Amino acid sequence: MTPAAKLYNWGVITKTLESIGIPVEEDVKNLIISGDLQVVSELLKQIMNAENKLISLTRANKKQKEEQSKVLTKRNRQWSSRSR
């Protein structure tokens, strides 16, 4: 792969990463393109951490919605029993 192709590809990748909250500085991108595996490893760790945070938030939101649903169901039952 040519250096120009690598530069283009990493430009696309960094835009995508930035859109999900993972900024990649130009010097980091250049180090990755030049083959610095330590920098690649650090970027992968950032991606994994971001994914883990997203998974945690998703689970927390799901649990919160389940709790809210239970409360609403209980309230609806109470209202139904009062109207009888």
N, C-alpha and C positions, 0 to 999 in steps of 0.2 A: 504494500500500500504506500502510495506516495505521501510525502509530508503535507502536501496541499489537501489531499483527501482526508488525512488524519485531522488536520486543522478544521476542515469543514465539518466532519463528523462530530468532533468534540464541541464545535460551536452549537450544533443542533442539540447534543446531549446536555450541555450546560444551560441552554435556554429552557429545556424541559425541567432540569433539576431546579433552576431558579423559580420556575412557575409553581413548584411544590414546596418552596421554602428552603431550598438548599443552595445557597449562593456559592459559586465557584469563581475565584479570582483568576484573572488572566495569567498571572505567573504560575498558579497551580495547574491551570489547563496546559500551559507550555511544558511544565515538568512532566505531566502525564504523557503528553505527546512525545516527549523525548525518552520515555520509557522508565521513569522513576517509579518503581514498584511500591516503594514506601508511601508515596503520595497517593497512588491508586488505592492502596490498602486503607489509608485514612479516609479517603472519599467514600469507599465502600462502607466503612464503619459509620460515617455520617448518614448514609442512605439507610443502613440497618436501624440506626437509632431513630431516625425520622419515621420509619415504618413501624417500629415498636411503639412509638408515641401515638401514632395514628390508630393502631390496633387497640391500645389501651383506651383512648378516647372513644372509639367506636363501642367497645364493651361497656364503658361507663355510661354512654348515652343510651345504649340498649337497656341496661339495668335501670336507669332513671325512667325511661319510658315504660318499662314493665311495672315499676313501682307506682307511677302516675296512673297507669291503667287499673291497677288494683284499687287505688284510692277512688277513682271515678266509678268503678264497678260497685264498690261498697256504698258510695253515696247514692248511686242510682237505686240500689236495693233498699236503702233506707227511705228514699223518697217514694218508691213504689209501695212499701209497706205502710207508709203514712197516709197515702191516698186511698187506701182500702177501707 
